[in-house]
Amino acid sequence: MEQIILNPIGIIHTPYTDIKNMPIQPIAAEGICGTIELLPEYVAGLKDIEGFSHITLIYNFHKIEGYELEVVPFMDTEAHGIFSTKAPKRPNAIGVSTVKLIGVEGNILHIEQVDMLDGTPLIDIKPFYPRYDNRLDVIIGWLEKNKDLPLEKLRSDERFK
C-alpha cells in the first residue's frame, strides 16, 4: 500500500504542556480555552466557519512514540484493542476532537473544550453538523459498563507516554 503523507495546516495552542491531568475528552474540558494558529496559506478556507458553534479537529498526537494494539483505556481497568478505544497510542497517532468555536480573528481561531497538548499539529478542520455527526440507537460495546463514570472528573495519566 502507498504511504500517505499529511502536512499540518496549523498548530493548536492549549494550556497543557504535559499529558498528565489533562481532560480525556473535550466534553470534560468545559471552560478550557485554546487557539488554533492556521498557516497563512489556508486562511481563505475559513470563509463562513464563524457561523458554526462547534468544529471537529483532526490532529496528530505528536508526543506519542510507537503504538500498542491492546491498551488499558482511561475509562476501564481491562485491556481492549486500540481500535475499540480512543486511546492516543495508535498506529497513525491521529486524534479527533469536537470543540466549541468561540471566534475567528484572521488566521487565529479561538476554541473551548481543548483536550490536546500545546503545540499539537492540526491536520484538518470540519464543521460539526448534528444531523450528520450524531447517531441514535448506538451500541457502545465495553463502554456500556462505564457509561456513567463522571467523565468531567477523569483526567489522563502517563500511561500513553
N, C-alpha and C positions, 0 to 999 in steps of 0.2 A: 504494500500500500504506500502511496506517496506521502511524504511528510507535509504537514500543514504548518505554515509559518504565519503567526499573528503578530501584528505590530500594535503597540499601545496607542490609543488615541488621546490619552491624558493620564493624569495622576490624581489619586484620591488622597486628600489630606484629612486626617482624623486625630482625635486626642490620644489614640492608642499607639504606643511605641513598643509594647510588649504584648504577646498573646495572652499572658496570664491576667485573669479577671476581666476579660472582655465579654460583652454580651454574646450569646451563642447564636442569636438570630436578630434581625432588625426590629421585630416586634417587641423585643426585650430591651431596646435601646431608645425608648421614648425620651425625648429631650436631649439626646446626644447629637450634637451637630458637627458637621464637617463641610468640606468643599471639594469640588472637582475642578481641577485646572485642565481644561481642554486645550490641546495643542492648537495653535492659531489656524492651521490649515483645515481644521474641522469645524470652525465656528459657524459657518453657513448651515451646517447640518442641525443646528439648534433652533432653526426657524420654527416657531409655533410650539416649542416644547413647554414654554411657560404656561400654556393652557392646561397642563396636566398636574394633578396634585401628587402623583407618585410616578416614579420611574424605576425600571429594573436595570441594575448594573451587572455587567458581566466583566469579571476581572481575574487577575492572576494572583494566586496565593504565592507571592514572591519570596516568602521566607521559608516555605516548606521545602525540605530536602527529601527526595525519594518518595516512595509511596508504600502503602500496605493494602493488601487485598482483603484483610479482615481487621476490623478495628473495634474498640470499645468506645462507642459514641458518648457524648456528654450526657445524653438523656437515658443511659442504661448502664448496667454493670456487666453485661454479657457482650461477647464479640459478635459482630454482624459483618456481612460482606460490604465492602466500601460502597458499592452501588445501591445498597439499601439504606444508606445514611447520607447525611450532608457533611460528613467529616472532611476536613481540608487535605488530608494526606492521600491525594488521588493521583492516578497515573498522569493526568494532564493538569493538575493543580488549578482548575478553573472554579471560581466562585460565582454565585448568583445571589444578589440581594435586592429586594424591592424596598426603596426608601422614599421618604417624603421629599418632594421638591419644594423648597421654600422660596427660591428666587434665582434669577439669572442676571448677571452683570458682565456683559461682554463674553469672555471665554471662561468665566467663573460661575459654577452652579453651586448654590447654597443648598445643602441637604440636611435632613434629620433622620435619625434611626440608623446611624452608622454602626456597623459590626465588623469592620475590617481595619487592618493596621494602617498607620500613617505611611504614605509613600507607595500605596498599592497601585500597580499599573492597571489602568482601565482599558478594557478591550472593546466594549460596546455599551450603548445606552439604548433602551427600548421603552416606549411609553407603557405604563400599566393600564390595562383596559379590563375591568372586572368581568365583562361578559365573556371575554376570551380566556382570561387568566385564572378565573375561579372555577371550581367544579363542585357539583353537588353529588351526594351519594358516593363518596370515596371510601375506599378501604385503606387503612394506614398500617397494615402489617404489624410488626413487632412494636411499633409506637403506640398501638392501641392501649397496651397495659400502662403506658406512661403519659397518656394524653392530658392528664390533669395535673402534671407536675407544674409548679409555679415558674414558668419559663422566664418571667421577668427577674427572678432571683437567681437563676442559674448563670454561672459565669464559666468561661473557659479556664483551663489549667494548662500545664505544659506537656500534656500527653502527645500532642502532634508536632512538637518541635523537630 
